[in-house]
């Protein structure tokens, strides 16, 4: 059977962006489209072999080998200098990838299955200028959820500059339990160690100048990306970036975020499709059983095998383990990691703590620039809680590097998740009925955390006070509050039960609607 032309998909560099795009390729291919995933060559090792053998999915690697290496810190001209094309590695990487993308499009444009559309991660919005040269329309793709986009837009429209401490402002179209607070508007997330500052300046949802959860935008103004969070009442940069897109796809579904999907659609005046959560097919087909990550995603370096982690979990009582992980792209400060280690040492709860090799170090993750994590120097190697393993014994499992997160969250011994509330981790936990202790670091993570705690009511914040500096007492009390609350566990289980039937029906319907929309747009 002939396919209905080709759709290009351009993910950003991080795995939190790549994996949803891989799943989107599968879903669109199942709707009779040839899909081509265009990736930087340094992402090649992250592509599962199963997708490489998919008959309707092509992996197109564009090389960035000629991109100049990141400059030494002193090249920035010292403190107070503004980043620019001459010393911003992301800017220069964009220039090289742009040339490679243009070359690829030139070779593809006259094919019988000429691309009918490109779905581009909003972190790759710079690519639109190259796609426009070939007359290829674009649909914007948010790998994060809808609540963050809706809340950022709402804060722009709500005239919040004069809000006072303690005030809550209800926004028409936004659920009342997500009313804007003074702290929402005046929050300034502390600079995360991986990035050295809020990503692209935004403390809100995704956009051209750098969505939350990633490094600065590769396009940005001529003298480099915008720095500093947006001021209250200012137009979110992502609004302009979706303005010339034909549609917006969001990695969510009606069961989780229907009011927020509808709010965004009403505000931007174009089709918005909730097409997720875009988790692996095995995740949706294994409700009620333990998932094995090794059959889904390429294994990374780790000090424990998946079987060893399973054996440890099997030895613990049902619902007793608190799982602690901040993902690969963002995390607490070195000082906060030390507070976390002390808290886990004092707690009586069994725990799994996943620590990335670069945890706590400054600068962007090496993986974003094609490098490998880790270093020969202790300062750059990142934080590690030396001595904690001997203190806690078999009560704790400290994983260095890669961890089988889907398996851990689906294991019956896991009873809570201390998370930064990156969107992928959030929906992975929700779908398995695991309540969340939210420790957001920056950007959309704050609104994801608010969604979990205030709207879905399946978790708690790690602290009821200022989140800019978390101390041991906050963490100990937060863990106990989460793990001891039977009602929050019941609500989490009930919400997870909505996904026992597999991939959300509403997301499937949205994918069908997007397919029909693209077909109508095709010449």
Order of alpha helices (4+ residues) and beta strands (2+ residues): beta-alpha-beta-alpha-beta-alpha-beta-alpha-beta-alpha-beta-beta-alpha-alpha-beta-alpha-beta-alpha-alpha-beta-alpha-beta-alpha-alpha-beta-alpha-beta-alpha-beta-alpha-beta-alpha-alpha-alpha
